[in-house]
Amino acid sequence: MKNRKICVLDAAILILFCLLTIGVITFLRPCGVHEDGSYSSCHWAGRILFGFGITGILEMVFVLLLQKPFRFGVNAAVFLQAVLMVMIPGGIVSLCGMNTMRCNLIMRPGVQVISLVIALLAAINLWMIWRLIQKEK
């Protein structure tokens, strides 16, 4: 029963990473190109988040194929990655100065909520895998 719950959490995290990755290029996208052809820093925040999303998808596909001790390590990395993704828009990479810009109104809250849910699910998953490993010892 525990293995099924762990697999369901892994699948949920994979779906959320897919949502985030698709989101930062569609409905959560940052501000567009300026009239002079330049990009804001929020554009690069979106590109970084897209890269993190692709990495997260690959990690979760990989974790579905692994044994419990390896799953623990990859889920720990996913947890840390999700926490880092919360801090990227507006923290590590600055966004546009106006609070009414798309990156501040849509991208930042959307990315932070999805990333926090991923971090929460990864933390629950870590706890469940840890308990399962301890019971087997």
N, CA and C of each residue as an Amber inpcrd file, in Angstrom:
protein
   411
   0.8210000  -1.2030000   0.0000000   0.0000000   0.0000000   0.0000000
   0.8590000   1.2600000   0.0000000   1.9520000   1.2480000   0.7800000
   2.8260000   2.4230000   0.8520000   3.4760000   2.7030000  -0.4980000
   3.8960000   1.6290000  -1.1970000   4.5290000   1.8260000  -2.4930000
   3.5810000   2.4950000  -3.4740000   2.3030000   2.1560000  -3.3980000
   1.3210000   2.7650000  -4.2860000   1.1790000   4.2570000  -3.9600000
   1.1560000   4.5970000  -2.6710000   1.0640000   6.0130000  -2.2810000
   2.2830000   6.7870000  -2.7530000   3.4550000   6.1670000  -2.6310000
   4.6870000   6.8220000  -3.0760000   4.6460000   7.0450000  -4.5790000
   4.1880000   6.0470000  -5.3300000   4.0840000   6.1870000  -6.7860000
   3.0640000   7.2550000  -7.1770000   1.9690000   7.3460000  -6.4240000
   0.9690000   8.3800000  -6.7030000   1.5650000   9.7620000  -6.4540000
   2.3250000   9.9230000  -5.3690000   2.9800000  11.2050000  -5.1030000
   4.0060000  11.5320000  -6.1840000   4.7690000  10.5280000  -6.6080000
   5.7360000  10.7550000  -7.6890000   5.0340000  11.2050000  -8.9610000
   3.9150000  10.5590000  -9.2870000   3.1580000  10.9320000 -10.4840000
   2.5770000  12.3380000 -10.3540000   2.1140000  12.6900000  -9.1570000
   1.5720000  14.0420000  -8.9400000   2.6620000  15.0960000  -9.1060000
   3.8480000  14.8120000  -8.5830000   4.9660000  15.7500000  -8.7430000
   5.3380000  15.8750000 -10.2170000   5.3510000  14.7640000 -10.9390000
   5.6470000  14.7930000 -12.3760000   4.6240000  15.6490000 -13.1180000
   3.3470000  15.4890000 -12.7970000   2.3030000  16.2850000 -13.4500000
   2.4710000  17.7700000 -13.1360000   2.8120000  18.0890000 -11.8880000
   3.0180000  19.4980000 -11.5220000   4.2340000  20.0880000 -12.2270000
   5.2980000  19.3060000 -12.3760000   6.4590000  19.7930000 -13.1280000
   6.0810000  20.0360000 -14.5900000   5.2650000  19.1520000 -15.1730000
   4.7950000  19.3610000 -16.5440000   3.9600000  20.6360000 -16.6380000
   3.0700000  20.8400000 -15.6670000   2.2400000  22.0460000 -15.6310000
   3.1100000  23.2940000 -15.5350000   4.1050000  23.2620000 -14.6760000
   4.9970000  24.4140000 -14.5140000   5.7980000  24.6740000 -15.7800000
   6.3240000  23.6190000 -16.3790000   7.1510000  23.7750000 -17.5800000
   6.3400000  24.3210000 -18.7410000   5.1510000  23.7760000 -18.9340000
   4.2800000  24.2780000 -20.0060000   3.7730000  25.6730000 -19.6460000
   3.5210000  25.8990000 -18.3680000   2.9890000  27.1760000 -17.9170000
   3.9170000  28.3490000 -18.1590000   5.2240000  28.1810000 -17.9300000
   6.1280000  29.3230000 -18.0810000   6.3340000  29.7180000 -19.5370000
   5.8540000  28.8920000 -20.4740000   5.9060000  29.3120000 -21.8770000
   4.5200000  29.6210000 -22.4340000   3.4670000  29.3940000 -21.6270000
   2.1070000  29.7010000 -22.0940000   1.3920000  30.6350000 -21.1150000
   0.6290000  30.0850000 -20.1890000  -0.2310000  30.9200000 -19.3430000
   0.5070000  31.6030000 -18.1930000   1.6970000  31.1500000 -17.8100000
   2.4880000  31.8170000 -16.7730000   3.6810000  32.5700000 -17.3610000
   3.6630000  32.8040000 -18.6530000   4.8270000  33.4030000 -19.3120000
   5.1160000  34.8020000 -18.7760000   6.3770000  35.1870000 -18.8050000
   6.7420000  36.5330000 -18.3590000   6.3950000  37.5750000 -19.4150000
   6.8070000  38.8020000 -19.1740000   6.5530000  39.8960000 -20.1110000
   7.1990000  39.5940000 -21.4620000   6.6350000  40.1720000 -22.5010000
   7.1270000  39.9320000 -23.8600000   8.3300000  40.7910000 -24.2210000
   8.6330000  40.7900000 -25.4990000   9.7640000  41.5490000 -26.0310000
   9.4140000  43.0330000 -26.0280000  10.3870000  43.8640000 -25.6880000
  10.1910000  45.3160000 -25.7160000  10.1360000  45.8000000 -27.1600000
   9.7070000  47.0430000 -27.3450000   9.6020000  47.6140000 -28.6880000
  10.9410000  47.6840000 -29.3980000  12.0150000  47.8630000 -28.6420000
  13.3470000  47.9500000 -29.2560000  13.9810000  46.5790000 -29.4770000
  13.2590000  45.5060000 -29.1660000  13.7630000  44.1530000 -29.3940000
  14.5060000  43.5490000 -28.2170000  14.6130000  44.2860000 -27.1210000
  15.3220000  43.7570000 -25.9470000  14.3440000  43.0020000 -25.0370000
  14.9110000  42.2770000 -24.0960000  14.1180000  41.4970000 -23.1520000
  14.3160000  42.0370000 -21.7390000  13.2930000  41.9030000 -20.9130000
  13.4150000  42.2300000 -19.4930000  14.0870000  41.0820000 -18.7650000
  14.4750000  41.3230000 -17.5370000  15.0730000  40.2510000 -16.7390000
  14.0610000  39.1570000 -16.4280000  12.7800000  39.5150000 -16.4410000
  11.7570000  38.5010000 -16.1800000  11.7230000  37.4440000 -17.2760000
  12.1160000  37.8220000 -18.4990000  12.2090000  36.8420000 -19.5860000
  13.2120000  35.7530000 -19.2210000  14.3260000  36.1680000 -18.6670000
  15.3650000  35.2000000 -18.3110000  14.9600000  34.3760000 -17.0960000
  14.1710000  34.9570000 -16.2140000  13.6320000  34.1750000 -15.0970000
  12.7280000  33.0660000 -15.6350000  11.9290000  33.3860000 -16.6470000
  11.0760000  32.3850000 -17.2660000  11.8800000  31.2830000 -17.9260000
  12.9790000  31.6350000 -18.5720000  13.8330000  30.6330000 -19.2180000
  14.5050000  29.7350000 -18.1790000  14.9310000  30.3250000 -17.0710000
  15.5370000  29.5240000 -16.0030000  14.5050000  28.5490000 -15.4330000
  13.2980000  29.0260000 -15.2110000  12.2400000  28.1640000 -14.6860000
  11.8800000  27.0600000 -15.6670000  11.9180000  27.3690000 -16.9580000
  11.6610000  26.3450000 -17.9690000  12.7320000  25.2510000 -17.8860000
  13.9840000  25.6520000 -17.7430000  15.0660000  24.6760000 -17.5970000
  14.9210000  23.8350000 -16.3380000  14.5550000  24.4730000 -15.2380000
  14.3210000  23.7340000 -13.9940000  13.1450000  22.7730000 -14.1510000
  12.1290000  23.1920000 -14.8900000  10.9720000  22.3240000 -15.1160000
  11.3420000  21.0870000 -15.9230000  12.1280000  21.2720000 -16.9720000
  12.5840000  20.1300000 -17.7790000  13.4270000  19.1940000 -16.9240000
  14.3030000  19.7530000 -16.1060000  15.1220000  18.9390000 -15.2130000
  14.2430000  18.1650000 -14.2340000  13.2240000  18.8160000 -13.6910000
  12.3130000  18.1530000 -12.7680000  11.5460000  17.0220000 -13.4250000
  11.1210000  17.2310000 -14.6770000  10.4190000  16.1640000 -15.3980000
  11.3410000  14.9640000 -15.5800000  12.5710000  15.2170000 -15.9910000
  13.5250000  14.1210000 -16.1810000  13.8210000  13.4060000 -14.8670000
  13.9400000  14.1690000 -13.7770000  14.1760000  13.5600000 -12.4640000
  13.0190000  12.6440000 -12.0670000  11.7970000  13.1020000 -12.2820000
  10.6550000  12.3130000 -11.8480000  10.4360000  11.0870000 -12.7320000
  10.7410000  11.1810000 -14.0120000  10.6830000   9.9860000 -14.8650000
  11.7400000   8.9930000 -14.3950000  12.9070000   9.5130000 -14.0620000
  13.9980000   8.6770000 -13.5740000  13.6410000   8.0280000 -12.2400000
  12.9890000   8.7680000 -11.3500000  12.6710000   8.2590000 -10.0130000
  11.6260000   7.1450000 -10.0750000  10.7690000   7.1590000 -11.0790000
   9.7720000   6.1070000 -11.2050000  10.4060000   4.7540000 -11.5420000
  11.6490000   4.7740000 -12.0040000  12.3300000   3.5460000 -12.4020000
  13.3040000   3.0300000 -11.3510000  13.4510000   3.7330000 -10.2300000
  14.5040000   3.4210000  -9.2660000  13.9980000   2.6720000  -8.0390000
  14.9480000   2.1230000  -7.2840000  14.6620000   1.4810000  -6.0070000
  14.5490000   2.5550000  -4.9130000  14.0710000   2.1480000  -3.7270000
  13.7770000   3.0970000  -2.6490000  14.9450000   3.9810000  -2.2080000
  16.1590000   3.4510000  -1.9740000  17.2280000   4.3510000  -1.5290000
  17.5700000   5.4310000  -2.5540000  17.5170000   5.0750000  -3.8310000
  17.8010000   6.0650000  -4.8650000  16.6520000   7.0560000  -4.9940000
  15.4270000   6.5710000  -4.8080000  14.2740000   7.4560000  -4.8360000
  14.3720000   8.5200000  -3.7610000  14.8750000   8.1340000  -2.6100000
  15.0220000   9.0900000  -1.5190000  15.9560000  10.2250000  -1.9400000
  17.0810000   9.8780000  -2.5380000  18.0530000  10.9000000  -2.9470000
  17.5170000  11.8150000  -4.0270000  16.8470000  11.2600000  -5.0050000
  16.3130000  12.0820000  -6.0860000  15.1730000  12.9560000  -5.5660000
  14.3350000  12.4270000  -4.6820000  13.2630000  13.2450000  -4.1090000
  13.8180000  14.3620000  -3.2350000  14.9380000  14.1190000  -2.5700000
  15.5810000  15.1930000  -1.8050000  16.0410000  16.3040000  -2.7480000
  16.5830000  15.9240000  -3.8920000  17.0040000  16.9200000  -4.8860000
  15.7940000  17.6660000  -5.4400000  14.6880000  16.9650000  -5.6640000
  13.4630000  17.6030000  -6.1610000  12.9450000  18.6070000  -5.1380000
  12.9900000  18.2530000  -3.8620000  12.5490000  19.1720000  -2.8110000
  13.3940000  20.4530000  -2.8320000  14.7120000  20.2960000  -2.8770000
  15.5920000  21.4670000  -2.8980000  15.3930000  22.2950000  -4.1700000
  15.1780000  21.6230000  -5.2860000  14.9420000  22.3160000  -6.5480000
  13.6480000  23.1220000  -6.4770000  12.6130000  22.5630000  -5.8920000
  11.3270000  23.2670000  -5.7830000  11.4580000  24.4920000  -4.8770000
  12.2090000  24.3530000  -3.7910000  12.4320000  25.5030000  -2.9050000
  13.1990000  26.5960000  -3.6560000  14.1740000  26.2130000  -4.4550000
  14.9330000  27.1820000  -5.2460000  14.0370000  27.8500000  -6.2880000
  13.1220000  27.0860000  -6.8790000  12.2250000  27.6570000  -7.8890000
  11.2820000  28.6880000  -7.2820000  10.9470000  28.5430000  -6.0090000
  10.1200000  29.5550000  -5.3380000  10.8700000  30.8780000  -5.2810000
  12.1900000  30.8070000  -5.0810000  12.9890000  32.0180000  -4.8920000
  13.4540000  32.6700000  -6.1930000  13.3230000  32.0010000  -7.3340000
  13.8390000  32.5610000  -8.5920000  13.0840000  33.8140000  -9.0230000
  11.7460000  33.7680000  -9.2230000  11.1010000  34.9880000  -9.7020000
  10.9840000  36.0400000  -8.6050000  11.6750000  37.1340000  -8.8010000
  11.6100000  38.2380000  -7.8510000  12.6430000  38.1720000  -6.7450000
  13.2800000  37.0430000  -6.5420000  14.3010000  36.9140000  -5.5050000
  15.6830000  36.8300000  -6.1250000  15.9710000  35.7020000  -6.7360000
  17.2770000  35.5000000  -7.3640000  17.3790000  36.2930000  -8.6650000
  16.3230000  36.2590000  -9.4660000  16.2720000  37.0380000 -10.7080000
  15.1840000  38.0910000 -10.5270000  15.5610000  39.3500000 -10.6600000
  14.5860000  40.4240000 -10.4530000  13.5830000  40.4520000 -11.6010000
  12.3960000  40.9040000 -11.2770000  11.3390000  41.0330000 -12.2770000
  11.1620000  42.5040000 -12.6100000  10.1830000  42.8170000 -13.4270000
   9.9390000  44.1990000 -13.8210000   9.6280000  45.0590000 -12.5970000
   9.9110000  46.3360000 -12.7010000   9.7440000  47.2340000 -11.5720000
   8.3010000  47.5440000 -11.2150000   7.4200000  47.5210000 -12.1920000
   6.0250000  47.8650000 -11.9270000   5.2620000  46.6320000 -11.4430000
   4.4800000  46.8190000 -10.3950000   3.7010000  45.7080000  -9.8410000
   2.5460000  45.3000000 -10.7390000   2.2160000  46.0970000 -11.7500000
   1.1150000  45.7730000 -12.6480000   1.5690000  44.9950000 -13.8810000
   2.8420000  44.6950000 -13.9690000   3.3590000  43.9440000 -15.1240000
   2.9730000  42.4780000 -15.0030000   2.9000000  41.8070000 -16.1340000
   2.4800000  40.4020000 -16.2050000   3.3340000  39.4970000 -15.3240000
   4.6340000  39.7420000 -15.2900000   5.5170000  38.8710000 -14.5130000
   5.2290000  38.9600000 -13.0130000   4.8470000  40.1300000 -12.5460000
   4.5400000  40.3000000 -11.1250000   3.1260000  39.8410000 -10.7670000
   2.1860000  40.0000000 -11.7000000   0.7960000  39.6440000 -11.4200000
   0.4890000  38.1690000 -11.6470000   1.1020000  37.5640000 -12.6480000
   0.7280000  36.2030000 -13.0370000   1.8630000  35.2090000 -12.8170000
   3.0380000  35.5200000 -13.3600000   4.1190000  34.5350000 -13.3250000
   4.6040000  34.2430000 -11.9110000   4.9360000  35.2700000 -11.1620000
   5.4970000  35.0440000  -9.8170000   4.5530000  34.2530000  -8.9030000
   3.2860000  34.6720000  -8.7340000   2.4250000  33.8890000  -7.8370000
   2.1610000  32.4770000  -8.3510000   1.9740000  32.3230000  -9.6550000
   1.7080000  30.9980000 -10.2030000   2.8670000  30.0460000 -10.0010000
   4.0680000  30.5240000 -10.3090000   5.2660000  29.6980000 -10.1420000
   5.4870000  29.3750000  -8.6700000   5.2920000  30.3480000  -7.8080000
   5.5320000  30.1110000  -6.3860000   4.5310000  29.1220000  -5.7940000
   3.2810000  29.2000000  -6.1960000   2.2810000  28.2610000  -5.6740000
   2.5730000  26.8420000  -6.1600000   2.8150000  26.6780000  -7.4590000
   3.0950000  25.3480000  -7.9930000   4.3680000  24.7830000  -7.3800000
   5.3850000  25.6180000  -7.2360000   6.6560000  25.1570000  -6.6580000
   6.4980000  24.7750000  -5.1860000   5.7000000  25.5330000  -4.4450000
   5.4630000  25.1830000  -3.0420000   4.7000000  23.8680000  -2.9060000
   3.7590000  23.6330000  -3.8020000   3.0300000  22.3540000  -3.7720000
   3.9820000  21.2080000  -4.1100000   4.8670000  21.4110000  -5.0910000
   5.8620000  20.3890000  -5.4210000   6.7600000  20.1210000  -4.2170000
   7.2170000  21.1880000  -3.5420000   8.0790000  21.0180000  -2.3710000
   7.3460000  20.2750000  -1.2580000   6.0840000  20.5940000  -1.0380000
   5.2950000  19.9160000  -0.0150000   5.1240000  18.4290000  -0.3390000
   4.7740000  18.1130000  -1.5770000   4.6140000  16.7180000  -1.9750000
   5.9360000  15.9600000  -1.9050000   7.0250000  16.6190000  -2.2810000
   8.3430000  15.9730000  -2.2010000   8.7230000  15.7130000  -0.7460000
   8.3960000  16.6440000   0.1530000   8.6970000  16.4390000   1.5740000
   7.8860000  15.2780000   2.1420000   6.6150000  15.1940000   1.7820000
   5.7870000  14.0610000   2.2230000   6.3450000  12.7660000   1.6590000
   6.7430000  12.8010000   0.3980000   7.3070000  11.6280000  -0.2530000
   8.6080000  11.1960000   0.4290000   9.4470000  12.1510000   0.7750000
  10.6920000  11.8390000   1.4890000  10.4020000  11.1510000   2.8160000
   9.4400000  11.6810000   3.5400000   9.0880000  11.1080000   4.8340000
   8.5720000   9.6840000   4.6700000   7.7230000   9.4520000   3.6640000
   7.1740000   8.1110000   3.4480000   8.2560000   7.1180000   3.0190000
   9.1410000   7.5440000   2.1440000  10.2230000   6.6570000   1.7090000
  11.1580000   6.3560000   2.8800000  11.4500000   7.3770000   3.6880000
  12.3310000   7.1840000   4.8550000  11.7270000   6.1620000   5.8130000
  10.4410000   6.2780000   6.0820000   9.7880000   5.3140000   6.9750000
   9.7960000   3.9130000   6.3750000   9.6060000   3.8050000   5.0890000
   9.6180000   2.5010000   4.4250000  11.0060000   1.8700000   4.4730000
  12.0300000   2.6680000   4.2810000  13.4050000   2.1590000   4.3540000
  13.7240000   1.7210000   5.7800000  13.2800000   2.5010000   6.7680000
  13.5550000   2.1400000   8.1740000  12.8470000   0.8650000   8.5790000
  11.6550000   0.6230000   8.0740000  10.9340000  -0.6050000   8.3970000
  11.6030000  -1.8420000   7.8090000  12.2650000  -1.6730000   6.6720000
  12.9200000  -2.7970000   6.0240000  14.2340000  -3.1800000   6.7000000
  14.7770000  -2.2980000   7.5120000  16.0660000  -2.5810000   8.1650000
  15.9080000  -3.5480000   9.2990000
